[in-house]
Amino acid sequence: MGVSGELSRAEIEEFWAGWLEVNREAERTGDWRVLADSYAEDANYGWMYSHDEHFMAVGRDQIRDWAIGIEMDGFDGWHYDYVCTMIDEQKSMVLGFWKQRSGIVDDATGSEYEILGIGGSWFGVERQTSGADAGQIKIAWQRDWFDMPSTTHTFMQILGANKASDTLLKRMSVFGHEVPGHYHYDDLPSTVWPPPVERGDYVTQSPAPSVAPAEEATA
């Protein structure tokens, strides 16, 4: 999809306010697929499970069916509350930091089970210049991060307390490279770092010089 030049901060803020609203709708219904229209036709969306298991969806259809479909099915009642947002209008980027809470109450504490650690999403937004989305601001790419060991720990707590719903149990059984969108690092259809960052468009510090081999360094 073609994209135009810079976006104003006011335009990005307006887009972000709409993004937060549609997130609340997804949380209310338990169907995250309503978020799909916020992405460009050729957007890419990824995150990391381990050093050699990554998730990547390329294109709006894969994002709808995999990233906010298969990956999010079963998380009824879970909510991802954005606790801090940073907008960079010069780069057309948004950083959203969220807390991942389950909506499932821990009887011992009276509070919700929560994924500990810092989680968030990094977005690149662009105005589309062609096709049905011409003139609209859409997400061009998104990268998420979260604390995987903490996620596993919280899931085990929920299981141990016999608090997992049937839909959550089904979701927890979906893992591994055979799942759509799960790739070995070398097979990824897009880059771990967002494409413009991987290209070096925003390099702010030159790489450190290479370390000489030990035999040369001590010669």
C-alpha positions, 0 to 999 in steps of 0.5 A: 500500500502506498503511504504519504508523508509525516503525520501530525501529533494530533492525527496520531493522538486521534488514531490512538484514542480510537485504538483504545476504544476498539480494544475495550470493545474487544475485551468486552466481547472476547473477540479481538478480530474487531482490531483487524481494520486498524491495520494496513493491508500489508501490515506485519505483526510479530512477537517472540516466544523464545530465541527460536520460536517467533510469531509473525503475521503478514497482511491484514488477513493473517493478522485477523486470523492468526495474531488476533484470532488463534493467538487470542481465542480463549482469553475471555475476560482478560484485559490489557490496560495501557498504563503509559503511552509515548508518541513520536510524531517525527517517526510516526511511532507509538509505544504503548505499555500495558499490564496483562490481567486475567479477570480471574480472581485469586481466592488467596489474595482477592486480586486478579491473576496478572502477568508480571513484568513489563509488557507492551506494543510498539507501533508504526502508523502510516497514512494510506494513499491507495486502495480502499484505505486511501486517506486513512491512518493504519498500523503498518507494523507492530511488535509486542514484548512480554515476560514469557517466564512470568506468563508461564508462571501465571498460567500454571497458577491458574491451572493449579487453582482449577480456575482455567475456563474450557476456552482458556485450556484449549488456547493453552494447548495451542503452541509450537512451530506447527501453529500458524504464524509460529516460525523458527528465526531463520524462516521468519517472513518479516524481521524481528525488528520492525522493517524500517528499524532493521533497515537502519532508518533510525540508527542513533548510535554507530555500532561498537567496533568489533572485538579483535580475536584473543590471539590478536589482542594479546599479540 
